[in-house]
Amino acid sequence: MSRFYEIEPTLENYWRAIILFGRNTASYKFALAKALFDLHSMGKSNFSLEELAEPYSRYLCEHLKSHPKQSTRDKSTFLNYLRSFNSGDINHDQVIGQTVRHGFNYVLDAFHNVHGAEIGTRFFVDTRKSGGGIELTREFDRLGEQFQFKNLKQETEARWRLVETAWENNISRNLMLVEYDNQNQNLIGVNSIRRTTVTSARPALNGYQKGRCFYCYQEISTIIGSDALADVDHFFPHMLKSCDTNKPIDGVVNLVLACQECNRGVDGKFDKLPSTTLLERLYDRNEYLITSHHPLRETLIAQTGNTATKRQNYLQEAYNCATLFVGSRKKWEPKPQGAAIF
Ligand SMILES: [Zn+2]
């Protein structure tokens, strides 16, 4: 059950590599990404560390309020200054000063690094040694022109929330599983003690489908109000519950983003069972999710098996059972609307 597919070396996929697949030890990359978005939207392409420190520290301070653990290390001088600012012990100028001094030690150098190697493009350059500042590159501008750009902003925040929630759960050694809440369309974290809303589902899943409909590869949006707003779809429809009540219908394993046409248009999927070609694609998408660290990876492994073979069997069993309930009805598959890129 393996396929080869073309990896699209697009700017948004480089960006997603940074945000989705980095092995984070602190949330600084996310804060930096969000700060760059802000400065770019203000029309700034060359700025000092002081200018960058303002949105950068602001985002970190905001996140610290709801999630005190923003780093896997126990002690951080920088984070302590941000906490002091949150508690009113130092003022705005002081927190900016300390951010310039302590806040960028690694993150500027490490930003483009994923799994120990520089990715194939740069979104900013550090020209401070030659008297400049931080400069957004032409590639960042071009990223800003892409349809997916607005989605990327949301994806960055969604990823940040998933990561910080996972860190928090690691402290209490509670296994947290991520589930879908149909009513609010959010992902929630469930452990033995409580259920908490983590992030909205669309931006958390979009990057792993490269911003395309899972079924037909049409470009989709995660922005509420957009015509191309994706539906959150259950690959196995709810009939699977008749097979085995333990199957996580609302688990990440079964959740994909679909264009409205595929989900509920003419000849749409509705509660039909997708073809085995699409089942293979679901397997690939899930394995892709597993290469991204906590907490989606842990959820998939806990629910569907700790080896690729077990996870494949899991899907096959679910498919066999669901087939019994739909009988000889033809399996569903839409016409492709774009190249097969995942
Ligand atoms: Zn579609």
Boltz pocket constraint, residues with backbone or C-beta under 6 A from the ligand:
constraints:
  - pocket:
      binder: B
      contacts: [[A, 213], [A, 214], [A, 215], [A, 216], [A, 217], [A, 218], [A, 258], [A, 259], [A, 260], [A, 261], [A, 262], [A, 263], [A, 334]]
      max_distance: 6.0
